[in-house]
Amino acid sequence: MIRGILSKIIASSRFITIFIILSLVLGLYSYYLLPKQESPEVSAPVAMISNIYPGASPQEVERMVTRVIESNIRKLPGYDFSESYSRNSISVVLLQLQNDAPVEESWNELRRILSDTQRELPPECLPIQLNTDLAETAGIIVSLSGQHYNPEELAVVAEKFKKRLEQVEGIARFEIFGEEKKRIEVEIDHTRLAASGLSLEEIFNILQAQNVVIPPGAIVEEGIKTNVRIPGWYNSLDDIENTIIGVSPDGISQRLKDIANIRWELEPDRPLARYNGQSALLLTGYFEAEENILLVGKKLRDELDKLKSEAPHDLLVDQVLFQPDEVNKNLYRFLRNLLEGIILVIIVVLLGMGWKNALVASTAIPLSIMLSFMAMYLLGIKVQEISIAALIIVLGILVDDAIVMVDAIQVGLDKGLKRMEACLQGLKQAAIPILTATLVIIIAFSPIFVLPGAPGEFLQSLPQIVLISLLASYVVAMFITPAMAYRFFTPSQHRKDDWLRRFFAYLLHESMARKRTAIISSLLIFSLAVYALTFMGLQFFPSADKDLLYIDINAPAGSTRVRTEELLLQVEDILSREGEVLAYTSSVGSAVPKFYITLPVSPQAPDFAQVMLRIRPQQGDRFQNNEEMASYLQEKLDSRISAGNIKVKLLEKAFPVAPVQLRISGEQRENLRQAAELIKSKLKQIPGSRNVEDNGEKEIQQLLVEADAEKASRLGISNYDIQRQTSLALEGGRASVLRQEGEQYSILLRSDINSRQQLENLSIKSAYSKRSVPLKEIVGIEVKPQLSSINKYDGQNSIKVRSDIRPGYSAVEIEKELKDKLSSVELPGVSLLYDGEYKQIKDNFGILTRAALLALFLIYFILVLQFHSFIQPLVIFLTIPLALIGSILGLLLFRQPLSFMAFIGMVSLTGLVIRNAILLIAFINDARERGLAVEKACEDAVERRFRPIILSAVTATIGLVPLALSGSSLFVPLAIAIIFGLLVATLLTMVIIPVVYSLLLPERTEVKA
């Protein structure tokens, strides 16, 4: 019955034509509809919990807020660890989930826990803030600037742009970054305040009482209700200035302006933005998750161009980031590699087979890719660098099934079978080996499925595409290839006995005569390859291939925003003189809006600034790559600027940790500090280390004001009077608001005190006795050091020591040398945790290795079922060390590190080399079934399978050549590992596998499954 169905399919030209046309049309349409992005979406299982405790010291914040939050979140299912930072008035806790934790369920439970935790915090604390979307990245950043525009005018323009751009379909939202909001400052002259007899608290209460509207109700006359309204709100600055705060004995009103300077000011705590050295506003846009970013980007650019044309000529509208351009450029590069690979593979097939056979076999490539696009659309797999790279990786494999089928059918025709009979016999002969080989490759890629966390999410589409495309290739080989062969194939002429075939026949013959020598030679080569591994650098993920750098600027602890901005201006001045720096975008008080998914979380603090640089290192002749330019800029900044801590950083492909990072934990801070200083000194001695630093707490000076309770009580002054009036004088207080044109502006009351002497003379008034005395009469004031921040890891005091590395050096080797240096050093009272790149390598390489071993066991089980033997699968497995020889050789020749992607290439390579061995062993068994002796059967199988095996290997490798030459630091090691591993394994497979087979299975006495 099955034979009859297959005969009808093969003979039906209408079915084949419809299938091909539908596949091409629906495949292209699916590609058009598929969402496109630069990189896969990765959700960071990290949450940031923050809380403000106004006026509290770092110690108070840590004890009364941070400690409570840390204790409660440990109850969260899936909790891994937490890091906390307690500073003046603010607590920040970063929570990391375990890799296998259900993220959304965990965040919902965390919200419930934090809701309960709020009740345990001091009543003065503001509501706890939770941010679980730390990986969200801007899709577009536009800078608005102009020399003739003040902040208010820029804000009006930005709001107009924002409203128009948010109307574009596919845009989630736009935000304005760097907007300076105004407020009214009521700065009290402390000497006039003392003369007035009033306190800051009383002024505060007067402002609140005067700026209020209480609904008075209504009167009813003759059945008609008339509402009563009593205006009471401030409407202008004059209203505030003329607020009456008292009346003199002779009846003269005393107004607020008599003792205060009242003016408009900008709020000092809001982040500021700059573009190319000018004050600016940044419009930051975010795309909807499931949209085709290229289509949305086109509409967005059209609208942006309209806005530019409508804007005044002196308004500068600059594109800081436009992700659709990046996606388009990236996809163009990968699709070009894909197209080049397709052309190269087809050329190889044409050279290796007759033109009819080659065209039939090559048809499998576009059909399989189109079917893959259809499946991607149905499964929601987006077009991005990993999914396209996956298609490039399997490109040469897609044609393998068709090559095997074409070869099997051609052999039948050459034997004199009719076309239909040759097609059906070829199907029967090749279907199971092809299916087994396809399953083996799929299983070889399956370990990537089990990778946890961000690496697993990042690479998830790789095995998915391999699975989809190989299944599509199998369907094409089983149905379309025989149908096309039925129409176009004819018996071939006698095959040419080419020199390469003769060479391998000779090599196999000689190896059969010297079996032990051949095996010992292979073992020796493999041992040398394994030894060569010790000379290779290890790498987790490389830095991103983007023409971007960023600079983190940490001003001295306690610096104001003004002082931090001064430091930023020095950095900008240096950058403006570098020709390779095309543009730079800066922020003061926080990080630049997140412009790349793996950027770490940065603090929002007045002593922090960040610069994003768009660069072109190759523009001059000074730099070959981003690393060299970053190293140059770092050295220049270090030599020119001594204040603060300025670090030039590369964008990382994975969520970043420092290349070398050591976490020191313990109870006593002094022990931590001593250990950190010692470790830093050791690390600085190691060649290749750079930017060695720690995040230990820095001490800043504070004025400690301690009340004399007895003296204050005698004067009727409470502790509240002292603290409240001192806080209003120095920190200020939001007394009320001014409402104008639909906007609300805060009214901040504070004094003009700016020295210790003025603080000592601050008049403190008793709320009970109404008596006023200078502050110095009821308190003691002394200067004492205070920690600027208290840092903890999992509830323990902690310091991180970290180091970047110079180009050409290995983080792994530096960490190993550091361990050697510390092995003989006593570090009492502390524990050390190495938490840098090497830990990520060990963790993820270990997981992948265990998964690969499980995959090999599953492959072995499948092979046992196919060959009904326990020994033959072991013979097939000998191709794996042969492949590793080639991979290691290739990586060494091209000076590539053993990166995580190269390791993935080696793991997935096992399926490719086992595939060829399966086909070879199957034909050896077939020859033995026909009565040939074992050695003759081996030679016959190599003779018969030479062309498809060589073609299979060459097509698989040639398809990867464009990727290997692409210059991508992410994919080049993977491509080289597969290319060299497959070539070497294929060449050795046709010699070593028959030799071992003949040794282990000389007669039909092997153990049967």
Secondary structure, DSSP 4 states (H G I P E B T S, - for coil): -HHHHHHHHHH-HHHHHHHHHHHHHHHHHHHHHS-B-SS------EEEEEEE-TT--HHHHIIIIIHHHHHHHTTSTTEEEEEEEEETTEEEEEEEE-TTS-HHHHHHHHHHHHHHHHTTS-TTSPPPEEE--TT---SEEEEEE-TT--HHHHHHHHHHHHHHHTTSTTEEEEEEESPPPEEEEEEE-HHHHHHHT--HHHHHHHHHHHS------EEEETTEEEE-----S--SHHHHHT-EEEE-TTSPEEEGGGTEEEEEEE-TTS-EEEETTEEEEEEEEEE-TTS-HHHHHHHHHHHHHHHHHHS-TT-EEEEEEEHHHHHHHHHHHHHHHHHHHHHHHHHHHHHHS-HHHHHHHHTHHHHHHHHHHHHHHHHT--BSHHHHHHHHHHHHHHHHHHHHHHHHHHHHHHTT--HHHHHHHHHHHHHHHHHHHHHHHHHHHGGGGG--HHHHHHHTHHHHHHHHHHHHHHHIIIIIHHHHHHHH--PPPPPP--HHHHHHHHHHHHHHHTHHHHHHHHHHHHHHHHHHGGGSPEESSPBP-SSEEEEEEEPSTT--HHHHHHHHHHHHHHHTT-TTEEEEEEEESSPPSP-STTPPP----TTEEEEEEEE-GGGSSS-SSHHHHHHHHHHHHHHH--SSEEEEEEPBSSS---SEEEEEEES-HHHHHHHHHHHHHHHHTSTTEEEEEE-PPPEEEEEEEEE-HHHHHHTT--HHHHHHHHHHHHT-EEEEEEEETTEEEEEEEEE---SHHHHHT-EEE-TTT--EEEGGGTEEEEEEEEESEEEEETTEEEEEEEEEE-TT--HHHHHHHHHHHHTT---TTEEEEE-SHHHHHHHHHHHHHHHHHHHHHHHHHHHHHHHTBSHHHHHHHTHHHHHHHHHHHHHHHTT--EEHHHHHHHHHHHHHHHHHHHHHHHHHHHHHHTT--HHHHHHHHHHHHHHHHHHHHHHHHHTTHHHHTS--TTTHHHHHHHHHHHHHHHHHHHHHHHHHHHHH-SSS-SPB-
